[in-house]
Amino acid sequence: MGTITRSIAVVGVVVAALLASGCAVRDPAPAGDAAAAVELPDRDLLELMRVAAAIDSCLAAGADTPDTGVDITCRPRDVEVSVISPDAEIARMPQRALGGAVAILADQSTCTWYLPVDDDHVVSFSNGGPMITDCSPAEEAAAAFAERALAGDETLLRPVAAERVTACDVVAAAGYTPVADDDLIVSCGAQGQDWRLSRLSSISPGPAADRDRDVRIDGTVVSVQDVGLGGCTTVWTGPDEAGVGRYPMGGLAVPGRCTPAIDELLAELVPAFVAVRPADVDLSSYLIPAPAQ
C-alpha cells in the first residue's frame, strides 16, 4: 500500500540525487480529472466483501482470461489490481475522478490509483512491477474498470458462480454470526467462537495426505490433524459443481487439541460449506460516483 509524498523539499532532494547519479527519473503519474471532494461513506464490510469476492481480479485488470482461483489480486501484464484493500488514510487524500468514479492518486512513485468503496477500503491499480515506469496502463485500467463497474457490467464477475462465495457466507449459512474483518473473503470467524473457517479453490480434489484421522460427513471426507501447540486443523474439498476442474477447498482451525467437539462442529459447517450459494450482488453500487462537473 503506497503513501502520498507530501514534502516538496524531500521530493526535490530525491530528484536531485537521482539526476546526479545518472539514474532516470520516472515521469509524473497522470492526474486524472479534478473532482469536488465527497464524503466517503461507512458501509457494511460483509456486503463489500461479497461484491469483491464476485469480481474476477484478472478481468478487472483488463486480462483476456479470468482468474483460476479466488485471489483478490491479479497482475496479468503491466498492471496489478486488488479488488479490495484496506487503507485507513484515504479520507485525508485529495480526490480525483476516473471513469466517472471517485479516485485517488495514492502513490505517484508506483502509479497507484485508488477507487474507494467506503471510507477505509479501495480497489487499487498500480504498476505491475518495479521496472515499469509508464503510469498510463494503471490509470487506463482503473478508468476502464470504473466505467464498467458503475454500469453494472457483469462480465467482470467470476464465471464460476461457486467461486463467488465468501468464507463468511458459509459461517452465516451454518447459523453463526460472521465476524467481519479484512480477510473474510477466504477466512472468517464467528461471534463468540474461537475457531476460524477458510474457503479457497483447489485444482486437486481430496483432503490432505498428512492427517491423524478422517471424518466422513454426508459424503465429504474431512482430514483432521492435531498439530499440538498449533491447534487442531481440518481440511476438505467440495464437489466440482461447475465441471471446470476446480474444487472448493475448506478448512477449519481451532485452538487447542482435537476433541470430539471438533466432529460436532464439522457436522454443522461442512454441509453449509457444500450447500451455500453466492449472494446476489449489485456491481453498479460498489464504487462511489464522482460528482457531476
Beta strands, then each sheet from edge to edge (+ up, - down):
strand 1: 33-34
strand 2: 73-74
strand 3: 79-86
strand 4: 96-98
strand 5: 101-107
strand 6: 112-116
strand 7: 121-127
strand 8: 178-179
strand 9: 187-190
strand 10: 196-202
strand 11: 213-217
strand 12: 220-226
strand 13: 232-237
strand 14: 247-254
sheet 1: 1+ 4- 5+ 6- 7+ 3- 2+
sheet 2: 8+ 9- 10+ 14- 13+ 12- 11+
end
